[in-house]
Amino acid sequence: MNKYINNFIKYITSNECPQHDKAKVIKAIQDKFSLIHDRSVFYCAYFAVLISYTKTRCFSNTILSLSNLQKYDAISFFVVLVSGIEKNRIFLANTTFLSKISHSSQNLSMINIKGSFNGSDILRTYNNLENNAQNFEQLFAFHQDFTWEDNLQRLVAATSMIVPTGKKFDITPEIRNIIYQSIDRAQQFIYSDNFKILNDDLDSRVKKCSDALLKVSHIENVNIRGRLIEALLTANDEERKILMQRLNTEGSTLPVYDTKNGLEDYHIQFGTTDAYIDIKTKVLYLGSNPKAYNIDKFLEIMAERNSIFFIYLIGIDENGVLSTVLCSVFHNELVDATVKQFLWAGRNSRGVTQFLGETLDKILKMKNFKNCIDKTKAKQFIDNLIGA
């Protein structure tokens, strides 16, 4: 988080900030941070905040409508609880950190943004991190890699009684064994000539558009950035040339590129082997925890007898592409850095996974990276994803 956000958090949690009086807190933050007033929300280019009040410790107040939260969900959205009997408390309340929508949300759907959330709907912990000032930077890094649509879909499912359209991938004993075999398939591929062929192919694609990748890495919206990088790398030479020209001429007005909503960004066959590649870019000077993959889609693909799944990591620093790594999804360190997001689980879905950004940074900065797979650990990882 930048210095403006850090200064705000430090002020709110300090003795300098007024206590026990909502009006005084509002005046103080407006005077100190020159915030713009939009109904109950105060905001600037870097964060937004809503001040709530309770006479006691109870936090059941209605906070904000979901439609209003949408306007601020791309920046840090804070809720400050001013209490009549204790010090100010501050929470991060972007959509990732809401359990459901509570108030007047009977007709909430993906195309009908209805209802508001209460203070009690704000998660107090997320991925074992308390929702407090000490963890806001890490928490917001988790939020950044989920789109508004991702979170809206989850909130609709958690809030309403609609029948889900998705379906959990059915795991029979036979299918489980085939998924286990994907570990052996990955190990065999790593030690084959085809691994180098695939890695060289992806690296050559990066070299063809390295300047464009540096330019795209400066786009703040991580989802637009990711889709553009995927388009640059998976396009044929002619398509890539056109896209690079548009980047040079249109800059920030470049339209969002739609990409397929499958497990992989890139698919290639080596004889009977189907290689599925997910491309992940890590801007090494920014804190982020990239969204990984849909668990049911992953299990369904791994249940194909000839499938393998790898993550192609691209590390970008201030000067351009620093390194690339073709990493098995079963690589020991990546397994440890893959977090199952339980908020997305249930309702006919096993949910999604997310990578811890610090581990990706570590992998990308290794001089001589080698895929290391512990078969027992990988099987336990699969069992955890399946939920057994």
N, C-alpha and C positions, 0 to 999 in steps of 0.2 A: 504494500500500500504506500502511496506517496506521502510526502510530508504534510500536505493539507489535511488528509484523513487522519494521519497519526497525531497531528496537533489537536484536531477536534476530539479524538478519543481521549487523549491525555487531559484535555480541559474538562470534559464531561465527568471524568472519573477523579478529578482533583478536588481539593478543598476550595479552590478558587471559584468553582462553579456554584451558583446558588443552589440551595437544597430546599425541599419541602414545599416549593411554591412554583407551580407550572408557569405562570405568567412571567416570573422573574427569570426562569431558565430560558424561556423563549426570547425575551428581550436581550438577555446576555449573549446567546449564540448568534442572534441576528447582528448585534453590534460588533461582535468580535470576528465573525466570519463572513459578513456581508451576504447572507443567504437570501435567495429569492423566495417569496412567500406564494405558495400555490395551495389555497384552501388550508388544509390542515398540515401540509407538508412544506418543509423548508429545504431548499436544495441549492447546489452549485454544480459546476462541471464534474466534480469528483465524487460527491456523495449526496444523499438525501436523508432527511431525518424527520421523524414524527415524535412529538412529545405527548406522553400519556400520563394521567394522574390517578393515584389511588390513595385513599385515606389510610389504608392498612398495607399489608404485603400482597394482597390478592391482585391477580393480574388477569381478570376475565373480561376486561374492557374490549369493546369492538374497536379495532385499530384503523383499518382502511379497506376500501373496496379493492377487489382483485384487479378490476379494470384500471384503477388509479395506480396500483403497484406496478402494472405493466410498463408505465411511462418511465419508471426509475429502476427497473430490474437489471439493466445493464451496468449500473454503478452500484456502489455499496449503499444499501438501504438500512438505516438504523432506526430502532425504536428505543427511546429513552423513557424509562418509567420513573416518574417523580413520585415519591411516597411521602405521606404525612409523618411517618415514624422511622424511616431509615434512609440511608444515602441513595443517591441516584443509581439506577441500574441501566445498563445499555445492552441491547441485543442486536445481532445481525438478523434481518427479517426479509431477505430476498426469497424468492419462491422456493429455492432449494431447501430452505430452512423452515418451511411450513408443512405441517402434518396433514392439514385439510383446510377446507373453507367452511366456515360455520354458519354465518348469518345470511339468511335470505338467498340460499344457494340451491333451492330445489330444482331450478331449471338450468343449472350450470352444465355447459357442454363445451366441446372444442370450438364451436362457432357461436356460442352464446355466453359471453364472459359475465357471469352474475355472482353476486354474493360478496361478503367481506370476511376477513379473518379476525379472530380474537387474540388477545395476548396469550391465552392458553394454547393456541394453535402454533405458536412459535416454538420450535424445537429447542430444548435446553442443552442437548448434546447432539453431536453429529460426528459419526466415525470416531467415537470415544473422545472427542474434543468438546470441552464445555463451550457453550456459546457466551463467551465473555471477551473482554478487551485483549487478553493475552493471546487469544487464538484467532482473532478476526482475520489476520492476513492469510493463515492457512485455510480457514473456512471459506473465505471469498475465492481462493484459488480453486477449491472444489466447485463452487458455484459457476465460475466463469466458463467451464467447458460443457455446461448443459444449456440448451436453448430454452427460450420461453416455451416453445411447443413441447419440449421434453417434460418440463415441470407441469405445464398445464394438463397434459395427458395424465400424469400421475395424480394431480389434485382432483381432476374430474373423477377418476376411478376411486380415489379415497373418500370422496365427498358424497357421491351420488349412488343410487342403487341400480345404475344401468348395467346391462349385461355386457361384459367385456367382449370385444371382437377378436382378441387374440386367443391363443391356446398354448398351454405349456406343451413342450415337446415330450412325448410319451417315451419314457426310458424303460425298456424291457431288459431282462438280464442279458440277452443276446446283444442288444444295442449298447449296453454299458461296456461289454467286453470289446466291441468294435471301437468305442471311444477310448478305452484304455490302450488299444493297439495304436492309436494315433501318436502316443508317446514314442513307441518303437519306430513308427514311420518318420517322425521328426528327427530322431537320432540317426537313422539311416541316411536321410536326406542331407543332414549336416556334413556327413563324411563322404558324400558323393561329389562327383565333378559338377553335378547340376546345381549344387549350392553356390559354387563360385560363378557359374554362368548366370544364375539369377541375380546374385549380388552385383556382378559387373553390369548387367543390364540396367538395374535400378540406379547404380552409381552414374552410368553414362547419361541417363535421363536427367539426373540432378545437374551434371556438368553442362548440359545443353541449355539450362535455364537458371543457372546459379545467380545471375544478376537480378532476374525477375523474382527469384525466391527471397533475396534480401529485401527487395522492395515490398513484396507481399508481407514479409515478417513484421513490417511496421504498421500493418493494419490492426487497429485495436480490437475489433470484433473477432474473437477467436473462431467463431463458426464460419464467417465469411473467409477469414484467412485460411482455415483448413480446407474449405471447398475449392478455393483457388489453387492452393498447392496441389491438391489431389488432381485437379484438372490439368495443371501444367505437367505433372509427371506421367499421367496415364494417357495423354493425348498422343496422336501420331505427330510426325514432324510438321506437317502442314497446319494442323489444328493448333499445335503449340506455337508456331510462328505467328499466327493470327492473334492468339491470346496475348502473347508477349507484346505485339504491336499495340493492342488495345490498352495494355497496362501502361505503356509509355505515353500514349496520347490522351487517355481518359483519366488516369490516376484514381483519385478517390471516388469518382463517379462511376467506376466500373461496376456493372451490374453483378448481382449475386449469381453464381453458377450453380445450378442444381446438379446433384450427383446422385447416383443410385443408392437406394436405402437398403443395401445388403450388408453382409458381414464384412466383405472385403472391398478394397479400393481397386485392387489389381488381381487378375486371375490369369494363370498361365499353366500349360500342361507340359510335363516332361514324360513322354511315353504314357504310361498308365497313371502317373502321379498327377493329382490336381493340387496345385499350389495356390493358396489363397493368401493375399498379402494386404495387411492393413497399414496404411501410411500415417505415421504420426510425426508431426513437427514439434520440436521443443525449442522455444526461444530461451536461450540459456540465461539471459539476464532478467527474465521475468519469472515470477512464481506462478506455477499453474499445475493442475493435476488433470491431465487430459482424460476425457471420457474414452473408455476402451471399447467394449463390444456388448451387444445384447447376448445374454447368456443362452437363451433358447436357440437363437440363430447359430451360436458357436457350437452348441451340442449337436444340433441337427447336421451341420457341416462335418463335424468330427465323426459322426456316425456313418459317413460315406467311407467305404473300405479303402479308398486310395487318396484320401484328403490329408493335407498338411496345412498348418496355419502359422504364419510368421508376421511379426511386426517389423516394419522397416522404419527405423528412427532416423530423423534428420535433425541435427543440432545446429542451430544458427546463433551466432553472436553478433556483435555490433559491426563486424567486418564482412560477414557473409556466412556461408556454410562451413562450419568448423569440422564436423565429422558426420558419418553415416554408419548405421549398424543394422544388420539383418539379424533379428533376434527371435528365437523360438518363443512362442507363448508359454512354453514349459521351462524356459531358462530359469534357474533357481532364484536369481535375484528379482526377475520380473514376476515370478509367482508370489514372492514375498511382498511385492509392491502393487499387487492387483487387489483392489478393495471391492468387495461385493456391496452394492448399495441396496440395503434392505428396504428403503422407502419405496423402491420400484418393484419390490417382490410382492407376490400374492396376486389375487385377482387374475388368475390364468397366465401369470408371467413369473419367471424366476428373477426378473430384474435385469440390471445392467452392472457393468464393472467400470472401475476408474483406476488409472495408474497414478501412483505417487510420483510427483514431479521430481523430487530430490533423487530418487533412484534412477530415473531416466537421465538426469544430468550426470550422475556418476557413471552410468554405462557409456554414455556418449563421450565422456572425457577419458575413458580407458585407452591406453596406447595400443594394446594388443588384445582386443575383445575376443573371447571365445565362448561359444554357447556351451553351457554346462547344464545337463539335465539329470536330476536325481529321480529315478523312476518311482520310488516309493512316495516321495514328496509330490510328484506330479499326479499320481493316482489319488492321493489325499486331496489335492487341489480340485481334481475333477469331481470327486465325491462331494466336496463342499459346494461346488457350483450346482450339482444336481440337487443338493439338499438332502443327502442321505448320509 
